Structure formats: structure tokens, C-alpha cells
Amino acid sequence: MPPKPLEPLVKKLMKGVIALELLGVFGVYGLFHMMNNSQDFRNTMNRRFPSVLEVYYQSNEWAGVYGIRERDHEAWSAKQD
């Protein structure tokens, strides 16, 4: 039975979708890693993308890691004084 004419196109599209999903997963992991290791980067995220930083705080609190938000606000307010 000959292959259907759309089969190669569907395979290419699926490979592209999987590749994009993998790039997204690794990108989000890299962003989380940078925010997890650098208070200065979190400050930059606070100024540019506060909603992304809020998701970071909420995910840590959901995982049982508390106090990051408070330490950041204390450090940032001390820098302004």
C-alpha cells in the first residue's frame, strides 16, 4: 500500500512541534536556574517581567521553599536606602 501524500508533511510537523517543546522546556529550566541562583537577576526580572517573578515565587512556595520573596524585598529595599 503506497504511503499517503500527507504522511511526510505530518511527520515533519510533528518533529518540529517536539523540537519547539523541548526548546521551551530547556528555556524555562534555564530561566528558573538563573532566577534561583541570582538575586540580581531576580531584581531585573522584577523590573522587567514582574509576573514571571511572581510565578517563580509561587512555584517555590508551592514546593515548600519559603522566604525567598521576603529576603529579596529586604535586600532591594536596603539597596534603595
C-alpha contacts under 8 A as a table, 3 or more apart, distances in Angstrom:
res1	aa1	res2	aa2	distance
3	P	7	E	6.86
4	K	7	E	5.47
5	P	8	P	7.09
6	L	9	L	5.30
6	L	10	V	6.16
7	E	10	V	5.14
7	E	11	K	6.25
8	P	11	K	5.12
8	P	12	K	6.27
9	L	12	K	5.17
9	L	13	L	6.17
10	V	13	L	5.07
10	V	14	M	6.10
11	K	14	M	5.17
11	K	15	K	6.21
12	K	15	K	5.15
12	K	16	G	6.19
13	L	16	G	5.00
13	L	17	V	6.15
14	M	17	V	5.03
14	M	18	I	6.12
15	K	18	I	5.16
15	K	19	A	6.07
16	G	19	A	5.06
16	G	20	L	6.15
17	V	20	L	5.13
17	V	21	E	6.19
18	I	21	E	5.08
18	I	22	L	6.21
19	A	22	L	5.15
19	A	23	L	6.22
20	L	23	L	5.07
20	L	24	G	6.15
21	E	24	G	5.01
21	E	25	V	6.18
22	L	25	V	5.09
22	L	26	F	6.18
23	L	26	F	5.26
23	L	27	G	5.93
24	G	27	G	5.00
24	G	28	V	6.08
25	V	28	V	5.26
25	V	29	Y	6.18
26	F	29	Y	5.01
26	F	30	G	6.08
27	G	30	G	5.08
27	G	31	L	6.21
28	V	31	L	5.05
28	V	32	F	6.10
29	Y	32	F	5.05
29	Y	33	H	6.03
30	G	33	H	5.03
30	G	34	M	6.19
31	L	34	M	5.20
31	L	35	M	6.19
32	F	35	M	5.12
32	F	36	N	5.90
32	F	56	Y	7.28
33	H	36	N	5.01
33	H	37	N	6.23
34	M	37	N	5.33
34	M	38	S	6.02
34	M	41	F	6.96
35	M	38	S	5.52
35	M	39	Q	6.97
35	M	41	F	5.95
35	M	42	R	5.39
35	M	56	Y	7.91
36	N	39	Q	7.75
38	S	41	F	5.21
38	S	42	R	6.44
39	Q	42	R	4.97
39	Q	43	N	6.24
39	Q	72	D	6.86
40	D	43	N	4.96
40	D	44	T	6.34
41	F	44	T	4.97
41	F	45	M	6.17
42	R	45	M	4.89
42	R	46	N	6.00
42	R	53	L	6.91
43	N	46	N	4.88
43	N	47	R	6.38
43	N	72	D	7.91
43	N	76	W	7.64
44	T	47	R	5.23
44	T	48	R	6.16
45	M	48	R	5.11
45	M	49	F	5.03
45	M	50	P	6.08
45	M	52	V	7.25
45	M	53	L	6.10
46	N	49	F	5.71
46	N	50	P	4.45
46	N	53	L	6.09
47	R	50	P	6.32
49	F	52	V	5.56
49	F	53	L	6.73
50	P	53	L	5.11
50	P	54	E	6.18
51	S	54	E	4.99
51	S	55	V	6.38
52	V	55	V	5.16
52	V	56	Y	6.40
53	L	56	Y	4.93
53	L	57	Y	6.28
54	E	57	Y	5.09
54	E	58	Q	6.09
55	V	58	Q	5.06
55	V	59	S	5.99
56	Y	59	S	5.26
56	Y	60	N	6.30
57	Y	60	N	5.25
57	Y	61	E	6.19
57	Y	68	I	7.23
57	Y	69	R	6.44
58	Q	61	E	5.03
58	Q	62	W	5.98
59	S	62	W	5.00
59	S	63	A	6.18
60	N	63	A	4.99
60	N	64	G	6.30
60	N	65	V	5.08
60	N	66	Y	6.94
61	E	64	G	5.00
61	E	65	V	5.04
61	E	66	Y	5.37
62	W	65	V	7.40
65	V	68	I	7.63
66	Y	69	R	7.73
67	G	70	E	5.23
67	G	71	R	6.12
68	I	71	R	5.21
68	I	72	D	6.12
69	R	72	D	5.19
69	R	73	H	6.25
70	E	73	H	5.19
70	E	74	E	6.16
71	R	74	E	5.13
71	R	75	A	6.13
72	D	75	A	5.17
72	D	76	W	6.01
73	H	76	W	5.13
73	H	77	S	5.98
74	E	77	S	5.29
74	E	78	A	6.13
75	A	78	A	5.11
75	A	79	K	6.31
76	W	79	K	5.15
76	W	80	Q	6.51
77	S	80	Q	5.19
77	S	81	D	6.56
78	A	81	D	5.37
